[in-house]
Amino acid sequence: MKTRLGCLSHKSDSYTDFSEFLPPAHETTARCQKLSTDEVVRWSESFNQLISHKYGLVVFRTFLKSEFSDENIEFWMACEDYKKVKNSTKLASKANKIYKEFIDVQAPREINIDYRTRERTKQTLLMEPTPTCLNEVQSKVYSLMEKDSYPRFLRSKMYQDIVNRAHAQGQRRSV
């Protein structure tokens, strides 16, 4: 997957070749995830469709990195991992790490949230972290991405190129 997405590591305006992202037409192994036009178009139906798709999430993250605004998706993904932690010691450690990386005012990848949310989250994380204590702030960040970053992604050259390549790939397969 990293190899196929290697072409996405440049600025979004410079994306001209997505052939590395899409699998070769002759490749038929079950391990290969083929992106159909329907799958790629489905990403435009809802933000959840995009980020719940394995490659959709990777492409969206790449898009945000190209805009130097990937802290929100990275935070959202950290929250998803956080919810899976069962051990209370690990939960506290992970909560502290997420706080220092994304929530603290001096965080290197500070997310854009209001003061009240930041303070409530800080108190909860520092006092007694639970698997659901990040739900409120994660929901706010999700909403921000859905309303701001997602529409930009759908209008981006990156997304339009992927749709075009998937469509062309599908036409070659049906011939």
C-alpha positions, -999 to +999 in steps of 0.1 A: +000+000+000+028+024+008+044+018-025+012+025-044+007+057-024+043+068-028+032+092-056+010+110-031+038+123-009+041+156-028+020+188-026-016+183-037-014+206-067+014+185-082-005+152-083-006+141-119+000+104-119-020+081-098-011+049-117+010+038-087-020+041-065-043+020-086-034-017-091-023-028-126-051-041-147-035-075-151-032-080-113-059-103-100-047-116-067-071-115-038-046-096-017-048-067-040-074-041-032-088-029-065-104+005-064-135+006-085-151+038-097-181+030-074-158+028-044-140+060-051-173+078-059-188+064-027-162+084-008-180+116-020-213+104-005-202+109+031-172+117+051-177+084+071-176+065+038-143+080+030-125+075+064-140+040+069-125+028+036-089+015+040-075+035+010-099+064+015-084+071+049-049+069+035-057+092+006-074+117+029-045+117+053-022+123+024-043+152+012-043+168+046-005+163+049-001+181+015-020+210+031+000+209+063-032+202+082-031+166+092-032+170+129-070+165+130-071+131+113-040+120+132-058+130+165-090+112+153-070+080+146-052+083+179-087+084+196-098+054+177-067+035+189-072+048+224-107+034+226-093-001+220-070+000+250-082-023+279-054-020+304-059+010+328-022+017+331-018+018+293-050+039+290-035+065+313-002+065+295-019+068+261-042+095+274-012+115+286+005+111+252-025+122+233-029+152+256+007+163+251+007+157+214-027+172+204-047+189+232-022+209+253-019+246+243+018+239+237+012+206+218+034+202+187+003+191+167-023+211+186-059+206+174-082+235+170-108+232+198-125+258+220-112+266+255-140+249+274-136+216+255-099+217+260-102+223+298-129+196+302-108+171+283-077+181+302-094+175+336-109+141+325-076+129+310-055+139+339-078+127+366-093+094+355-091+085+319-117+061+305-121+046+270-148+071+262-133+103+277-121+116+244-155+111+226-166+147+229-134+162+216-131+135+189-166+143+178-158+180+175-127+173+155-146+149+132-173+175+126-146+201+118-130+178+092-164+169+078-174+205+073-140+220+063-114+195+051-137+170+034-153+194+010-118+207+000-107+171-005-136+164-028-128+195-049-091+187-050-071+177-080-060+146-060-095+132-056-105+141-091-074+123-105-082+092-084-118+092-097-106+095-133-080+068-129-104+044-113-129+051-141-102+045-168-091+014-150-127+001-149-131+008-186-099-012-195-111-041-174-145-043-192-129-043-227 
